Amino acid sequence: MSHTLGIRQVQKQKTRQALLDAALGLLEEQSLSSLGLREVTRAVGVAPTAFYRHFRSTADLGVALVEEALGSLHPMIRTTVTTADSSAERITRAIELIAGHVDAYPAHVRFIARERHGGVQPVREAIRDQLARFAEEVSTELAKDPESEGWSEDDLLMLAHLYVDQMLITASLFLEALEGTAADREHVTQVASRQMRLISIGRHHWPTG
């Protein structure tokens, strides 16, 4: 009996993932607000009623895609911040992380870029919450730097948000460069490095206390 339940659970998970993958593919050409669940189930080859065994709505599916796109990045970003010995190394590692993620998951990055300000409120809120978590985690790690002495929690969080926002901008630029040349990619790397350095320089001159 337990073996049968295990098989069913595995199949259910496969169907759920197939729905997510199909939706992500369809969203390459449209926004979530225009996506119909029948489109998704047709692409997977299941009945429309099967959709509701996994998601309450297309908005619910979109929230799951946000978690899939951003959830796994939390430990990587924390590691990038904590293991760097200097601001320059931290910037280099952050850009490498972003470039690698865009290369590996372009559809996820495109989905986040489009839906961050899209028409589906639960998805906008899910993205906002994930980005707020990133900023809080980065802020916590920045607070451990000797140069953060005297900084208030609010100012550190503001600085962390600047870094997170810049990482999103960089991801979008790398996404655009996917169809370009190696020179285009190198240009994105150089621009992103200069912009993050500017934030870092501003940090050194911010009044504390």
C-alpha positions in Angstrom: 0.0 0.0 0.0 2.8 2.4 1.0 4.6 1.5 -2.3 1.5 2.4 -4.3 1.2 5.7 -2.4 4.8 6.5 -3.1 4.4 5.9 -6.8 1.4 8.1 -6.9 3.2 10.9 -5.0 6.1 10.7 -7.5 3.7 10.9 -10.4 1.9 13.8 -8.8 5.2 15.7 -8.4 6.2 14.9 -12.0 2.9 16.3 -13.2 3.2 19.4 -11.1 6.7 20.0 -12.5 5.5 19.4 -16.0 2.9 22.1 -15.5 5.5 24.6 -14.2 7.8 23.8 -17.1 5.0 24.1 -19.7 3.9 27.5 -18.2 7.5 28.8 -18.2 7.8 27.9 -21.8 4.5 29.6 -22.7 5.5 32.7 -20.8 8.5 33.2 -23.1 6.0 34.8 -25.5 3.3 36.3 -23.1 2.7 37.7 -19.7 1.2 35.6 -16.9 -2.0 37.7 -16.9 -2.8 36.5 -20.4 -1.9 32.8 -19.7 -4.9 30.4 -19.6 -4.8 27.2 -17.6 -6.1 25.3 -20.6 -3.0 26.3 -22.6 -0.9 24.9 -19.8 -2.7 21.6 -19.5 -2.9 21.2 -23.2 0.9 21.5 -23.4 1.3 18.9 -20.7 -1.4 16.6 -22.1 -3.6 16.5 -19.1 -7.3 17.4 -18.5 -7.9 21.0 -17.3 -9.4 19.6 -14.1 -6.0 18.1 -13.3 -4.5 21.6 -13.0 -6.5 22.2 -9.8 -4.9 19.2 -8.1 -1.7 21.2 -8.0 -2.5 24.9 -8.2 -5.5 27.0 -7.2 -5.1 29.3 -10.2 -2.6 30.6 -12.7 -1.6 33.2 -10.1 -0.8 30.4 -7.7 1.3 28.7 -10.4 3.1 32.0 -10.9 4.0 32.2 -7.2 5.4 28.7 -7.5 7.5 29.8 -10.4 8.8 32.8 -8.4 10.0 30.3 -5.7 11.5 28.1 -8.3 13.3 31.0 -9.9 14.6 32.8 -6.8 14.4 30.4 -3.9 17.6 28.5 -4.6 19.6 31.7 -4.9 19.5 32.6 -1.2 22.3 30.3 0.0 24.4 31.2 -3.0 24.1 35.0 -2.4 24.9 34.5 1.3 28.0 32.6 0.4 29.0 35.3 -2.1 28.8 38.0 0.5 30.3 36.1 3.5 33.3 34.4 1.9 34.7 37.5 0.1 37.7 39.2 1.6 37.1 42.6 0.0 34.5 44.7 -1.7 36.2 44.1 -5.1 36.1 40.3 -4.6 32.5 40.5 -3.5 31.6 42.4 -6.7 33.4 40.0 -8.9 31.7 37.0 -7.3 28.3 38.6 -7.5 28.7 39.3 -11.2 29.9 35.8 -11.8 26.9 34.4 -9.9 24.5 36.5 -11.9 26.0 35.7 -15.2 26.0 32.0 -14.4 22.4 32.0 -13.3 21.3 33.8 -16.4 23.1 31.3 -18.6 21.6 28.4 -16.8 18.0 29.7 -16.3 17.3 32.4 -18.9 13.5 31.7 -18.9 13.3 32.1 -15.2 15.2 35.4 -15.3 13.0 36.6 -18.1 9.9 35.7 -16.1 11.0 37.6 -13.0 12.0 40.6 -15.1 8.6 40.7 -16.8 6.4 39.9 -13.8 8.1 42.1 -11.2 5.9 44.9 -12.4 3.3 42.8 -14.1 -0.5 42.6 -13.7 -0.8 39.7 -11.3 -0.7 41.0 -7.8 0.2 37.8 -5.8 3.2 37.2 -8.2 4.4 40.8 -7.8 4.1 40.4 -4.0 6.0 37.1 -4.1 8.8 38.6 -6.1 8.9 41.6 -3.7 9.0 39.3 -0.7 11.9 37.3 -2.2 13.9 40.4 -3.0 13.2 41.7 0.6 14.6 38.5 1.9 17.7 38.9 -0.2 18.2 42.4 1.1 17.8 41.3 4.7 20.3 38.5 4.2 22.8 40.8 2.5 22.3 43.4 5.2 23.0 40.8 8.0 26.3 39.8 6.3 27.3 43.4 5.6 26.8 44.2 9.3 29.7 41.9 10.0 32.2 44.0 8.0 34.5 46.2 10.1 33.6 49.1 7.8 29.9 48.8 8.9 30.8 50.0 12.4 28.5 52.8 13.4 25.9 52.0 10.7 22.3 51.8 11.7 20.2 48.8 10.7 18.1 51.0 8.4 21.1 52.3 6.6 22.6 48.8 6.1 19.3 47.6 4.8 19.1 50.5 2.4 22.6 49.6 1.2 21.7 46.0 0.8 18.6 47.0 -1.3 20.9 49.0 -3.6 23.1 46.0 -4.2 20.1 43.7 -4.8 18.5 46.2 -7.2 21.8 46.4 -9.1 22.0 42.6 -9.3 18.6 42.6 -10.9 19.6 45.2 -13.4 22.8 43.3 -14.2 20.7 40.1 -14.7 18.5 41.9 -17.2 21.6 43.2 -19.1 23.2 39.7 -19.2 19.8 38.4 -20.5 19.9 40.9 -23.4 23.5 39.9 -24.1 22.7 36.2 -24.5 22.1 36.7 -28.2 25.0 39.0 -28.6 28.8 38.6 -28.9 31.5 37.9 -26.3 32.2 41.6 -26.4 28.6 42.4 -25.5 28.9 40.2 -22.5 32.3 41.7 -21.4 30.7 45.1 -21.7 27.9 44.1 -19.3 30.5 42.8 -16.9 32.5 46.0 -17.0 29.4 48.2 -16.6 28.1 46.1 -13.7 31.4 46.2 -12.0 31.7 50.0 -12.2 28.1 50.5 -11.0 28.6 48.2 -8.0 32.0 49.9 -7.3 30.2 53.2 -7.2 27.8 51.9 -4.6 30.8 50.6 -2.6 32.6 54.0 -2.8 29.4 55.7 -1.6 29.3 53.4 1.3 32.8 54.6 2.5 31.6 58.2 2.5 28.2 57.7 4.1 27.9 59.5 7.4 27.4 57.3 10.4 26.6 57.8 14.0 
